[in-house]
Amino acid sequence: MAADMRSPVSGLTEQEAKELHSGFMTMTILYVAIACVAHILMWMWRPWFPGTPGYKSTSELFDGLQTVVTTLLT
């Protein structure tokens, strides 16, 4: 009977609150992981603080990308 008691604040039982918290934490961790990967990819593409020569031109960028892809596929 005590397990069926609902919280006056949320209206959820303890088990329902744990399930909701578990789902929330899973989605939060997934969101943060995707955001971290996106930030790393953006940093690789165009660093926020370019060095002395400045940003690379687009053609140089694609040449480097082609080299990486060729290396990975061989």
C-alpha positions as CSV (number, residue, x, y, z in Angstrom):
1,M,0.0,0.0,0.0
2,A,2.9,2.4,0.8
3,A,4.3,1.9,-2.7
4,D,1.1,3.2,-4.3
5,M,1.2,6.5,-2.4
6,R,1.4,9.4,-4.8
7,S,3.5,12.5,-4.2
8,P,1.4,15.5,-3.5
9,V,3.8,17.6,-5.6
10,S,4.3,15.5,-8.8
11,G,1.4,13.1,-8.6
12,L,3.7,10.2,-9.3
13,T,4.5,7.1,-7.4
14,E,8.1,6.5,-6.4
15,Q,8.4,3.8,-9.1
16,E,7.0,6.2,-11.8
17,A,9.3,9.0,-10.6
18,K,12.3,6.7,-10.9
19,E,11.2,5.6,-14.5
20,L,10.8,9.2,-15.5
21,H,14.1,10.2,-14.0
22,S,15.8,7.3,-15.8
23,G,14.4,8.3,-19.2
24,F,15.3,11.9,-18.6
25,M,18.9,11.1,-17.7
26,T,19.2,8.8,-20.7
27,M,18.0,11.5,-23.1
28,T,20.2,14.2,-21.4
29,I,23.3,12.0,-21.7
30,L,22.4,11.2,-25.4
31,Y,21.9,15.0,-26.1
32,V,25.2,15.9,-24.5
33,A,27.1,13.1,-26.4
34,I,25.6,14.3,-29.7
35,A,26.5,17.9,-28.9
36,C,30.1,16.9,-28.0
37,V,30.5,15.1,-31.3
38,A,29.1,18.0,-33.2
39,H,31.5,20.4,-31.4
40,I,34.5,18.2,-32.1
41,L,33.5,17.9,-35.8
42,M,33.1,21.7,-36.0
43,W,36.5,22.2,-34.3
44,M,38.1,19.8,-36.9
45,W,36.4,21.7,-39.8
46,R,37.1,25.2,-38.6
47,P,38.9,25.9,-35.3
48,W,37.5,28.7,-33.2
49,F,41.0,30.3,-32.9
50,P,42.9,30.0,-36.2
51,G,46.6,30.0,-36.2
52,T,48.8,32.7,-37.8
53,P,48.0,31.7,-41.4
54,G,44.3,32.1,-40.7
55,Y,41.6,29.7,-41.9
56,K,42.3,27.2,-44.7
57,S,40.6,27.7,-48.0
58,T,37.7,25.3,-48.9
59,S,39.8,23.6,-51.6
60,E,42.6,22.8,-49.1
61,L,40.0,21.5,-46.6
62,F,38.5,19.1,-49.2
63,D,41.9,17.9,-50.2
64,G,42.6,17.0,-46.6
65,L,39.3,15.3,-46.3
66,Q,39.9,13.3,-49.4
67,T,43.3,12.2,-48.0
68,V,41.6,11.1,-44.8
69,V,38.9,9.2,-46.6
70,T,41.4,7.5,-49.0
71,T,43.6,6.5,-46.0
72,L,40.6,5.0,-44.1
73,L,39.3,3.1,-47.1
74,T,42.7,1.5,-48.0
